Amino acid sequence: MKVEARQADFGKNVKVDFVAHLMNLSRNSSGASVESSKVRAEVTEEAMSASRSAEGGGNVEADPETGTLVAHVGPGGGIDIPLTPSLAGDKVTLTAGDPTFSGNPVPSGLADMIKSKAELTVDMSDLPLGLKVDALAVTSTGLQLDLSGGPATLEQ
């Protein structure tokens, strides 16, 4: 069975597009069971920008050539913060690189403060269907995650 959703709620202020494939779905007395699942999810630049706006501002652009997301924050979006996504166990982390203002390095004390506010770790250990993140990549439109899950029960 194939399930698709656009702008589905995922956590605080985050919208996700996804396509899920549920293999060997069968009904039972308590709901349904699935043998395995594969999901491709994408958090678009627009969704990340909307989330950042809800938290105080900025927009986000994906740069697949460098594998980073670039957050533009501050007055007029003049501060650029490269964010490198990584996967470690069940956690997806966005690690901030050195911020720049109009292409120039930000002084180190201010840079450290900006980086600490920009970095983000999302615990993905409690996803439905026993899903685990297998891979992530920066695409031309945002951050893509590939997930898979084993046997699971879908309750009514």
Secondary structure as GFF3:
##gff-version 3
##sequence-region A 1 156
A	DSSP	beta_strand	2	9	.	.	.	ID=ss1
A	DSSP	beta_strand	15	23	.	.	.	ID=ss2
A	DSSP	beta_strand	26	28	.	.	.	ID=ss3
A	DSSP	beta_strand	31	34	.	.	.	ID=ss4
A	DSSP	beta_strand	36	44	.	.	.	ID=ss5
A	DSSP	alpha_helix	45	54	.	.	.	ID=ss6
A	DSSP	beta_strand	59	63	.	.	.	ID=ss7
A	DSSP	beta_strand	68	73	.	.	.	ID=ss8
A	DSSP	three_ten_helix	75	77	.	.	.	ID=ss9
A	DSSP	beta_strand	79	88	.	.	.	ID=ss10
A	DSSP	beta_strand	91	96	.	.	.	ID=ss11
A	DSSP	beta_strand	100	101	.	.	.	ID=ss12
A	DSSP	beta_strand	104	105	.	.	.	ID=ss13
A	DSSP	alpha_helix	108	118	.	.	.	ID=ss14
A	DSSP	beta_strand	120	123	.	.	.	ID=ss15
A	DSSP	three_ten_helix	128	130	.	.	.	ID=ss16
A	DSSP	beta_strand	132	139	.	.	.	ID=ss17
A	DSSP	beta_strand	142	149	.	.	.	ID=ss18
A	DSSP	beta_strand	152	155	.	.	.	ID=ss19
###
